[in-house]
Amino acid sequence: MTAGPTAATRPRNRKQLIVEAAGRVFSERGYHMASMEKIAAGVGITAAALYRHFPNKYALFAECADVMADRLVAAVDEVPSGATPADVLTAVTRVTVAHRASGGVYRWEARYLHHEDRRQLRAKFRHVIGRVDEAVQREHPLPDGRLRAMAALGAIGSITMHHTSIAQRRAEELLSASALRVTAADPATARDSARAVEVVVHPVPRTRRAEILAAAIPLFARDGFASVTNGQIAEAVGLAPSALYRHYSGKVDILAAACLQAAGLLARTVDQSLHQVSGPHDAVVALAATYVAYSFEYTALNSVAEAELVGLPADLRRSLVLAQREHIAVWEQQLRLARPELDPRQARVLVHAGFGVAVEAGRGLRWQDSPGHRDAVTALVMAALGF
């Protein structure tokens, strides 16, 4: 007796194919905007067939986050004890670049995991950070509390957060070298260059509309846009839920206002900082110091603008994506003037690596704002960029 056509053609690694497809969809669209139908289409099966492997979207999402973490754990554990930072970082980079389309799921979306799943995921990442830090401390011992290890992993992980087209091998070389420079940097000796640039972040006018926005942003950052209700926002401002509609037509409009505020703040501070410089290198320092200052002062706003952009209507999202591209283009131009050996794609990858360093180093410092922390993170960003 022969098997029927479905059994004969069903791939043995279908579950793996589903997880890969789901990781891509979750990374691109976010947890709440992703659908089981979209994921199933990416594998070439029906949603009903998908449910034979996973009971619901959350189970599939948790599996995606777990698989990515397990890959990184396996990569560092395969490196022999006593390996150099270059060996460990190369192993991590190879895995991350190979799965860049699905690897972004943990960066912002992991907050949607249930408490126990999130705890287990963090434990796995702590293990990866620990293995990197062991190698770093053997070669470049500094009492930095794993800061360089986290920053280096931020440089590598940045490849999952953008779509710059670049050959896999070239991406691996760029990111491994960038991360290695971060691990060799001593932030304490590079502070004067960061302090040479004064960064002033403009305050936001205090109106009732601004108060609602200011109350909503930390809620969106902590719980995710989809999980926050109008009632929670209204309660945070001391209003009845119906009163919100006098200022915003809906929750999406509050999110749009947050993203627009982020884009505007960043554009203004970049323009201001570049007026004070006299050459390409100083311009890159100014950009790095500005981005770090913005990230520390507006941590929640930056998180919301990065993570929740996919939740906006297409017309609003389009204008904000253009603003992001313009911001990156400024970085790319100044970096290539300072490092003319870089082509546009290489420069763009390194710019994003710098952003990744700022985010992960800031997280490592628990976003405790101080001149010393800003200087340290700026120095690590500059190392990632090649200075």
N, C-alpha and C positions, 0 to 999 in steps of 0.2 A: 504493500500500500504506500503510495507517495504522498508527500505533504501537499497541501493546497497552495495556490499561488501566493497568498498573503504570507503564510509561514515561510515559504521558500525565499521570498524577496525581502523579508523584514531583516534589517541589519542587526547583527548581534550587539553592536554598540549603540543601539538607539537611545538608551538612557543618557549616554555620554553626549550624543548629538543634541538631545533635548536641552541638556544643561548648558552646552555651548551656545545654542541659539537663544536660550533664555537670558544668559549672561549678556549677550549683545543687546537684546531688547531692553533689559533692565538698565544697562549702562547708558543707552541712547535716550530712552524715554522716561526713565525713573520708575520706581516701583508702582506707584498708583496709576500712572498713565499706560503701563504695559498691560496687555491682555493675553489670556491663554490662547485666544484665536490667532493673534499676531505671532506668538511664539510657535504655535503648531505649524503655521504657514512657513516659518523659517526652516522647519524640519521636513516639510512636505507631507504632513499628516493632518488628520482632523483633530479638533479640540477634544472630541470624545476619546480618541486614541491616546491623547496626551494624559487624560485623567486616569488611564490604566497604570501609568507610571507614577503620577503624583496626585494626591487627593485634592489639592487646591493650589492657588497661586503662591500662598505663603510658603508652603512646603518646598515648592520649586525654588523660590527666592532664597530660602535658607540654605538649600543645597548648593546653589550657585556661589554664595558667599563662602560656604565651607570649602568647596572645591578649590577656589582661588587661594584661600589661606593654606590649604593642605599642599598645594603645588609649591608655594614658597617655603613652607616648612621642609618639604622633601628636598628642595633645591639646596638649602643651607645645610641640611643634615648629610647630604651626599658629599659635601666638601670635607676633606680630612681635618681632624683636629690640628690646630697649629697653622692653618692655611693663612695666607696673606689677605689683606683687605681686597686686593684686586681679584683674587680667586673667588672669594665669597660674593663680592658685588657682581662679578661676571655671571655667576650662576643665577643670582636673583634677576639680573637684567635679561638674561636669555629667556627665562620663563615669562617674565612680565611682557616683553616685546612680543613673544610668540602668541600671547593671549591678550593683546592690548584691547581688542574689540569688546571683550567681556570682562576685563579686569577692573573697570571703573566702578563695579557694583558696590565695592566695599567703601569707597572714598566718602560718599555722602549718604548713600542709601542704607548703610548698615544700621542707621538709627531706627529703621523700621523693624528690625529684628526684635523678637521677644527677649526679655531680660536674660534668660539662661543661654539662649543662642548667642546673644551679644557678648556675654561673659566668656563663653568658650572661644568665640572668634578673637576677642582681645587677647586671650591667653596665647593663642597661636601666633598672633602678631608680636606679642612680647617675646616669644621664643625667637622669632626671626630677628628682631631688633637686638636681642641678647647675643646671638651668634655673630651678627655684624659688629657689635660693639666689642666683643672679645678680640676679634681680629684687629680692629682699629686701635684698641688700647695696647696691644702688643707692639704695634709698629709706631704709633703716635700717642703715647700715654698723656692724657690730660684729664683733670677732674671735671668733666663736662656733663656728667649725668646722662650719658647716652645721647646727648643732643646732636652730635655729628652723625651718629648712626641713623637717627630718625630723619635728619635732614637729607642724608645721602639716599635713603629709601624714598624720600619725597621726590628727589630728582628723578629717580628711576620710575616711580609710579606715575609721574606726570604724563608719560606716553599714553596712558589709558584715558586721559581727559581731553584729548584733542584729536583731530583727524588729519594732521599734516602728513602728506604722502611722502614716505621716505623708505628706502630699501631696508629690510630687516637687519642685515648685517651692519649697515651704516648707523642705524638707530642704536644698535647694541654698543657699537664702538663709542659713539657720542655720549650716551648716557652712562656707560661704565666709567669713561674718563671724567665726566662731570661729577659723578658720585665720588670717585676716588679723590678728586681735588677737594671736595667738601670734607672728607675724612682727614685729610692732611692739613686742613686749615686750623689756625689757632685764632678764634674770634677775639681773644683778649688783646692780641697784638695788632689788630687791624681797625681799631675803633676810630682813630682820628679821621680816616677817609670818610667814614659814615657821618661823623659829626660836622664835616665841612659843609654839608647841605642842610639848610634849615627847612623843615617841612611843617607847614601850617595847614591844618585841616579846618575848613570853614565850618562854623556851627550851623545847625539847622534852625530856622526860625520856629519859635514856639507858638503854634496856632492849634486849635482843636483838631484840625485835620492832621497836623504834624504829631500831635499827642497820640492819636489813634495809630498812626503809622509806627511811632516809636514803641508803642505797646505791643503791636502785632509782630514786629521783626524778631524779638527774642523768642516769642512763642513759635513762630515758623521755624526758627533755627533749631530750637530744642526738640520739637515734636514733629516737624514736617508740615508743610502747607496743608496737605489733605487732611491731616488729623486735627487741625485747629478749627474751632467753631467760631461763628460770629459772637456767640454768647460769651466765650472765653475772652475774646478781644474787648468786647463791651465791658465786661466785668473788670478787666485790667485798667480801664480808663474811668470806671465809675459811671457808665452810661447804661441805659436800657438797650437791648439788642436792636430794637427798631430805630433808635437814634443814630446808629451808624450810617443808615441810608441817607441821612441829611448831608453826609460828607463823602461817602463812597457808595457807588451803586451795587457793590457786592465785594466778596472776599477777593476775587481775582483782581479787582481794581486796586485793592490794597497791595497785593503782591506786585502788580505792575508798577505802582508808585515806589515800592521798595527797590525794585530793579533799576528804575529810572534814577532814583536818588543815588544808588551805588555808582552807576555809570557817570552821572554828573559830577559827583565828588571826586572820582578818580581822574576824570578829564581835567577838572579845574586844578587839582593839585599837581598833575603832570605838567600842565602848561606853566604853572607858577614855578616849579622847580627847574624847568629847562631854561627859563629866562636868566637864571643865576650862573650858568655854566659857560666855560670858554673852550671846551674841546670834547671830543667823542668819549674819552674815558670818564671825564667828569660828568658827562651826560648820563652814562650808564650808572655811575654811582648815585646820581640824583634820582634816576628812575627806581633803582633798587631801594634807596632810603625812603622814597615816597610810597612805594608799594608796601613796604614793611610797616611804615607809620600808619597807613590806611588800614592794613590788616589788623594791627593791634588796637587801633582806636575804634574801628567798626567791624569787629570780629563777626558778630551775629549778622550784620548787614551783608558782609562779604559771603558768608556761608549761604545765606538765602539767595543772593544774586547768582551764585554759582550752581547751587543745587536745584533751585526751583524754576529756573528759566523755562524748562520744558513744559511747565504747567500753564504757561501764558498762551493766549490766542495767537495764531500764526502771524497776524499783522503786527502785534506788539512785539512778539519775539523777534521778528525779522529786523526791526530797527535796533533792538538791543544787541543782537548778534553783530550787526554792522558796527555798532559802537565798540564792542569787544575787539573786533578785527582791526579797527582804527587804532585802538590802544596798543595792540600787539605789533602793529606796523611801525609805530613810533619806536618801540623797543628794538624791533628787528633792524630798523634803519641805523639807529645809534650803535647797536652792537656790531653791525657790519662795518661801520666807519672805524670803530675801535679795533675790530678784528677782521681786516679785509680778506683774510684767507677763507672765511666762512661764506658758503652760498646761502641764498634765502631760506631754503628748507632747513639747513643745519642751524642757522641762526634762530629760526622759529622754534625748533625743538629745544634749543638751549634756553630760550626765553621761558617756555613752559616749564622747563626743569627748574628755573629760578623761582617761578611761582610755586612749584611743588615743594621746594625747599622752604620757602616762607611759610607755607601752610603747616607742614609737618614739624618744623622747628618751633613755630608758634604754639602748636598743640603740645609739643614736648615741654615748653615753658608754661603750659596751662594759660597762655595768653595773659600772663601777669605783666602788665605794661610798666616799663621803666626805660630810661635812656640806655642803660647797660644792655637790656634784653633787645631793644631795637638795634643797637650797634652790633651785637653778636649775630643776630639773624641777618642783618644787612651784609656782614662780612661773609657769612656762609652762602648767601645768594651770589655775591660777587665771585666767590670761589667756583660755584657751579657754572657761572658764565665764562670762566676761564681767566680770572684776574687774581 
